[in-house]
Amino acid sequence: MKTVSKVSLIASVAVLCACSGGEIEWVSTTFETPWQAQDTETVTSDPSEATLIVDPALVGQKVEGFGTAASELSWDSINILTQEEKDSIFKELFAPGVGASLVMARTPIGASDFAKEYYSYDDVDGDFSLEHFSVERDENYLLPFLLSAKKANPSLKVWGSPWCPPSWMKVNKHYANSSTAPIARRMAEMRKRMAEMPQDIRATGGSTFGFNPMNLGDNGLSEDMQISEGTDAFNLQPEYLDAYARYFGKYVDAYKEKGIDIYMVMPQNEPNSAQWYPACTWTPDGLKKFISVLGPEMEKRGVEVWLGTIERADVNMWNQIVLDPSAGKYIKGMGFQWAGKDALPGLHEQFPELPCYQSEQECGNGANDWKGAMHSWDLLKEYFTKGVTGYFYWNTSLFEGESSSWGWNQNSLITVNREKKTFRYTPEYYILKHASHYVKPGASFLLTEGTYEDAIAFVNPDGKVVVLAANQTEEAKPLTVSIKGKNHTFVLPAASLSTIVLP
């Protein structure tokens, strides 16, 4: 699949030419032929069995926009390319009206599971005054990524969340919650099983989620110091809570000095996940205590606090935090990922005034195949149907075929060949671009009707309707989009995603 940036830009120009004069736009992607302008002269008014009825007046939530995430491994892969190639990537990702036109970015506060190793901004034990606080390390990875993105889009909005506080603030004094020792005991058996697996499965670690124990090292946490889900891994003594809130404040201040304004923070990435990589579990009561202290510190800087990232489906686990009189008054939105999507409808209904993000799209297994791309499409469709206003991809770029520092093979928007120093855009990039290039900030999600369910629609501020429609069968399929009393019938290519713009 040839998916270099020049192909993408040429196709973009072709699509724009096809839509001059207020005509219909139509672009489609298959695994072999991404981002192809379709001949709109083939569109007829003949109705088909599959119909999507669109009324631009039946609006749902407003759309703030789409984004991706910075990580150390993303910048590490992009950074081996030439400056011209790096500039082209960030232009394609972030420049308004060019490619994906992303308007937001997520960044870790300290180490994530896609950092090169664990670190925080103050690893000096007992430094409650934060005298040793420094974001100097980020000048090598996260900040170059974000500054490159902001250069392409000066209006870029950036928010952050930690995977782990400074380890000395945790009750076990370690960055992880779970030990790798139990996994190590199974590695010999896993090696045997992996050797017997077909090559295509072995290449992804033999796991739907891309975990490869062969690439997992010893994280140094003894089994007797593990902290389980449903437990506060953070030390909830007042001096620790106060220091951690000020830690967030110093982070916001330091990034501002470096040229990146943080508009929002979430207190913890996946607070119920007791991982062997940087992690910190919190109970609802623990989060109430911390948000009550974090809120005033962020208010001083005009930075919002959102609840998240929510990765569990139990609505009652989360609504009590929003309803808490001390913490709830500071919560301005909610972020959902993984199983948290099943809590989204209930929380959105209970707190309709709070905007919701999909904060991390599920990461795949490193195969970057069409099956994974269609899963990404299904997620995008589900999240917007459930009410999100913003949508974020996770791994922007990774080295082809390589694992994270903690043994994960995951999908990405871009893959970089380390030996050849070449890159390509993956199918997942085009899935995101099909939405983000056309659905403008300020658009509204549309409530549609009809017999065709594998589609969603939006109306942009200029009144144009954007329809995203997948055909996940192996044969071309007619689809009639009925809007304003007119039928527009398109023949969707087999195994494809299409974006259709109707004036």
Residue pairs with C-beta under 8 A, 6 or more apart in sequence:
1 31
1 32
1 34
1 424
1 427
2 424
3 34
3 424
3 425
3 426
3 429
3 430
4 423
4 424
4 425
5 88
5 89
5 92
5 99
5 425
7 34
7 35
8 34
8 35
8 92
8 99
8 425
9 92
9 98
9 99
11 27
11 34
11 35
11 36
11 37
12 35
12 98
12 99
12 437
14 37
15 25
15 27
15 37
18 25
18 26
18 37
18 40
19 25
19 501
22 503
23 40
23 503
24 40
24 43
24 488
24 500
24 501
24 502
24 503
25 40
25 438
25 499
25 500
25 501
26 37
26 38
26 40
26 43
26 490
26 498
26 499
26 500
26 501
27 35
27 36
27 37
27 38
27 434
27 498
27 499
28 36
28 38
28 492
28 493
28 496
28 497
28 498
28 499
29 35
29 36
29 427
29 430
29 431
29 434
29 496
29 497
29 498
30 36
30 370
30 493
30 494
30 495
30 496
31 369
31 370
31 373
31 427
31 495
34 425
34 427
34 430
35 430
35 433
38 490
38 493
38 498
42 490
42 491
43 488
43 489
43 490
44 489
45 486
45 487
45 488
45 489
46 480
46 487
46 489
47 480
47 482
47 487
47 489
48 478
48 479
48 480
48 489
49 451
49 478
50 450
50 451
50 452
50 477
50 478
50 479
50 480
51 450
51 451
51 452
51 479
51 480
51 481
51 482
52 448
52 449
52 450
52 452
52 455
52 457
52 467
52 469
52 479
52 480
52 481
52 482
53 448
53 449
53 450
53 482
53 483
54 446
54 448
54 457
54 465
54 467
54 481
54 482
54 483
54 502
55 446
55 447
55 448
55 449
55 483
56 446
56 459
56 463
56 465
56 483
56 484
58 446
58 447
58 448
59 444
59 445
59 446
59 447
59 459
60 387
60 444
60 445
60 446
60 447
61 355
61 387
61 388
61 389
61 444
61 445
62 389
62 442
62 443
62 444
63 384
63 389
63 390
63 439
63 440
63 441
63 442
63 443
63 444
63 445
63 458
64 103
64 104
64 355
64 389
64 390
64 441
65 102
65 103
65 104
65 157
65 390
65 436
65 441
66 100
66 101
66 102
66 103
66 104
66 390
66 391
66 392
66 393
66 432
66 435
66 436
66 439
67 102
67 103
67 104
67 105
67 106
67 157
67 390
67 391
67 392
67 393
68 93
68 102
68 105
68 106
68 392
68 393
68 394
68 396
68 413
68 432
69 105
69 106
69 107
69 108
69 360
69 392
69 393
69 394
69 395
69 396
70 105
70 106
70 107
70 108
70 141
70 142
70 145
70 146
70 149
70 396
71 108
71 112
71 114
71 115
71 141
71 142
71 145
71 395
71 396
72 111
72 112
72 114
72 115
72 116
72 141
72 142
73 114
73 115
73 116
73 395
73 398
73 399
73 404
73 405
74 114
74 145
74 395
74 396
74 397
74 398
74 412
75 141
75 142
75 144
75 145
75 397
76 116
76 141
76 399
77 397
77 398
77 399
77 414
77 415
77 416
77 418
78 86
78 89
78 145
78 396
78 397
78 414
78 416
78 423
79 86
79 144
80 416
80 418
80 421
81 89
81 416
81 421
81 423
85 423
86 148
87 148
89 397
89 414
89 423
90 148
90 149
90 151
90 152
91 98
91 99
91 152
92 98
92 99
92 100
92 425
93 99
93 100
93 102
93 149
93 152
93 396
93 413
94 100
94 101
94 102
94 103
94 149
94 150
94 152
94 153
94 156
95 101
95 152
95 153
96 103
96 153
96 155
99 433
99 437
100 429
100 432
100 433
100 436
100 437
101 436
101 437
102 149
102 153
102 156
102 436
103 153
103 155
103 156
103 157
103 441
104 156
104 157
104 158
104 159
104 390
104 392
105 146
105 149
105 156
105 157
105 158
105 159
106 158
106 159
106 160
106 161
106 359
106 360
106 392
107 142
107 145
107 146
107 158
107 159
107 160
108 115
108 142
108 160
108 161
108 162
108 163
108 269
109 121
109 160
109 161
109 162
109 248
109 251
109 265
110 119
110 120
110 121
110 162
110 163
110 164
110 165
110 166
110 278
111 117
111 118
111 119
111 120
111 163
111 164
111 175
111 278
112 163
112 269
112 278
113 163
113 275
113 277
113 278
113 404
113 405
113 406
113 408
114 395
114 404
114 405
114 408
114 410
115 141
115 278
115 405
116 141
116 405
117 405
118 164
118 167
118 175
118 278
119 137
120 164
120 165
120 166
120 167
120 175
121 133
121 134
121 135
121 166
121 247
121 250
121 251
121 254
122 130
122 132
122 133
122 134
122 166
122 247
123 132
123 166
123 167
123 168
124 131
124 132
124 168
125 168
125 173
126 168
127 133
127 168
128 239
128 240
128 242
128 243
130 243
130 246
130 247
130 250
133 247
133 250
133 254
134 254
135 143
135 251
135 254
135 255
135 258
138 258
139 258
143 255
143 258
143 260
145 396
146 156
146 158
146 260
147 258
147 259
147 260
149 156
150 156
150 158
150 259
150 260
157 263
158 255
158 260
158 261
158 262
158 263
159 262
159 263
159 264
159 265
159 266
159 306
160 251
160 255
160 262
160 264
160 265
160 266
161 265
161 266
161 267
161 268
161 269
161 308
161 309
161 335
161 359
162 267
162 268
162 269
162 280
163 269
163 277
163 278
163 279
163 280
164 170
164 175
164 278
164 279
164 280
165 234
165 244
165 247
165 280
166 247
167 173
167 174
167 175
169 234
169 235
169 240
169 243
169 244
170 227
170 233
170 234
170 235
170 280
171 227
171 232
171 233
171 234
171 235
172 221
172 225
172 226
172 227
172 233
174 219
174 220
174 221
174 225
175 219
175 277
175 278
175 279
176 219
176 221
176 275
176 276
176 277
176 278
176 279
177 226
177 227
177 228
177 233
177 273
177 274
177 275
177 276
177 279
177 280
177 281
178 221
178 226
178 227
178 274
178 275
178 276
178 279
179 219
179 221
179 222
179 223
179 225
179 226
179 276
180 216
180 217
180 218
180 219
180 221
180 276
181 218
181 221
181 222
181 223
182 223
183 213
183 216
183 276
184 216
184 218
186 213
187 213
187 214
187 216
190 213
190 214
191 214
193 206
194 202
194 205
194 206
194 214
195 202
197 206
200 367
203 366
203 367
203 401
204 210
204 212
204 365
204 366
204 367
204 409
205 211
205 212
205 213
205 214
205 215
205 365
205 366
205 403
205 407
205 409
206 212
207 365
208 365
209 363
209 365
209 408
210 363
210 364
210 365
210 366
210 408
210 409
210 410
210 411
211 407
211 408
211 409
212 403
212 407
212 408
212 409
213 407
214 407
215 403
215 407
216 276
216 406
216 407
219 276
219 277
219 406
221 276
226 274
227 233
227 274
227 281
228 274
228 281
229 272
229 273
229 274
229 281
230 272
230 281
230 283
231 274
231 281
231 283
232 281
232 282
232 283
232 285
232 286
233 274
233 279
233 280
233 281
233 282
234 240
234 244
234 280
234 282
234 286
234 290
236 286
236 289
236 290
241 289
241 290
241 293
242 293
244 290
244 293
244 294
245 290
245 293
245 294
245 296
245 297
246 297
248 265
248 294
248 297
248 298
249 297
249 298
249 300
249 301
251 262
252 262
252 265
252 298
252 301
252 303
253 301
255 261
255 262
256 262
262 303
263 303
263 304
264 303
264 304
264 305
264 306
264 332
264 333
265 294
265 298
265 303
265 304
265 305
265 306
266 305
266 306
266 307
266 308
266 309
266 335
266 359
267 282
267 287
267 290
267 291
267 294
267 305
267 307
267 308
268 280
268 282
268 287
268 308
268 309
269 279
269 309
269 360
270 279
270 309
270 311
270 337
270 338
271 280
271 281
271 282
271 287
271 309
271 311
272 281
272 282
272 311
272 312
272 317
273 279
273 281
273 311
274 281
276 406
277 404
277 405
277 406
282 290
284 317
284 318
284 320
284 321
287 307
287 321
287 327
288 320
288 321
288 324
288 326
288 327
289 327
291 305
291 307
291 321
291 326
291 327
291 330
291 331
292 324
292 326
292 327
292 330
294 305
294 330
295 305
295 327
295 329
295 330
296 330
298 304
298 305
298 330
299 330
304 332
304 333
305 330
305 331
305 332
306 331
306 332
306 333
306 334
306 335
306 357
307 318
307 321
307 322
307 331
307 333
307 334
307 335
308 334
308 335
308 336
308 337
308 340
308 357
308 359
309 335
309 336
309 337
309 340
309 359
309 360
310 318
310 334
310 335
310 336
310 337
310 340
310 343
310 344
310 347
311 336
311 337
311 338
311 339
311 340
312 318
312 339
312 340
312 343
313 339
313 340
313 341
313 342
313 343
314 343
315 343
315 346
315 347
315 350
317 343
318 334
318 343
318 347
319 346
319 347
319 350
319 351
321 327
321 328
321 331
322 328
322 331
322 334
322 347
322 350
322 351
322 354
331 354
332 354
332 355
333 354
333 355
333 356
333 357
334 347
334 348
334 351
334 354
334 355
334 356
334 357
335 356
335 357
335 358
335 359
336 343
336 344
336 356
336 357
336 358
336 359
336 383
336 388
337 358
337 359
337 360
337 361
337 362
338 360
338 362
341 358
341 379
341 382
341 383
341 386
344 356
344 383
344 386
344 387
344 388
345 386
345 387
347 354
347 356
348 354
348 356
348 386
348 387
355 389
355 390
356 387
356 388
356 389
356 390
357 388
357 389
357 390
357 391
357 392
358 379
358 380
358 383
358 388
358 390
358 391
358 392
359 392
360 392
360 394
361 376
361 379
361 380
361 391
361 392
361 393
361 394
362 375
362 376
362 379
363 394
363 395
363 408
363 410
363 411
364 372
364 375
364 376
364 410
364 411
364 428
365 372
365 409
365 410
365 411
366 398
366 401
366 403
366 408
366 409
366 410
366 411
367 411
368 411
368 412
368 415
368 426
368 427
368 428
369 427
370 427
370 495
372 411
372 427
372 428
373 426
373 427
373 428
373 430
373 431
373 497
374 470
374 472
374 497
376 411
376 428
376 431
376 432
377 431
377 470
377 497
380 391
380 431
380 432
380 435
380 456
380 468
381 454
381 455
381 456
381 468
381 470
383 391
384 391
384 445
384 456
385 445
385 456
387 445
391 435
391 436
393 413
393 428
393 432
394 410
395 410
395 411
395 412
395 413
396 412
396 413
396 414
397 412
397 413
397 414
397 415
397 416
397 423
398 410
398 412
398 414
398 415
398 416
399 415
399 416
399 417
399 418
400 415
400 416
400 417
400 418
401 409
402 409
402 418
403 409
404 410
411 426
411 428
412 426
412 428
413 425
413 426
413 428
413 429
413 432
414 423
414 424
414 425
414 426
414 429
415 423
415 424
415 426
416 422
416 423
417 423
430 497
431 497
434 468
434 497
434 498
434 499
435 468
435 499
437 499
438 460
438 466
438 499
438 501
439 458
439 460
439 466
440 460
440 461
440 462
442 460
442 461
443 458
443 459
443 460
443 461
443 466
444 458
444 459
445 456
445 457
445 458
446 456
446 457
446 458
446 459
446 465
448 455
448 456
448 457
450 482
452 469
452 479
454 469
454 470
454 471
454 472
455 467
455 468
455 469
455 470
455 479
456 467
456 468
457 465
457 466
457 467
457 468
458 465
458 466
459 465
459 466
460 466
463 503
464 501
464 502
464 503
465 483
465 501
465 502
466 499
466 500
466 501
467 481
467 498
467 499
467 500
467 501
467 502
468 497
468 498
468 499
468 500
469 479
469 481
469 490
469 492
469 497
469 498
469 500
470 492
470 496
470 497
470 498
471 477
471 479
471 492
471 493
471 494
471 495
471 496
471 497
471 498
472 495
473 494
473 495
474 494
474 495
475 494
476 491
476 492
476 493
476 494
477 491
477 492
477 494
478 489
478 490
478 491
478 492
479 489
479 490
479 491
479 492
480 487
480 488
480 489
480 490
481 487
481 488
481 489
481 490
481 500
481 502
482 488
483 502
488 500
488 502
490 498
490 500
492 498
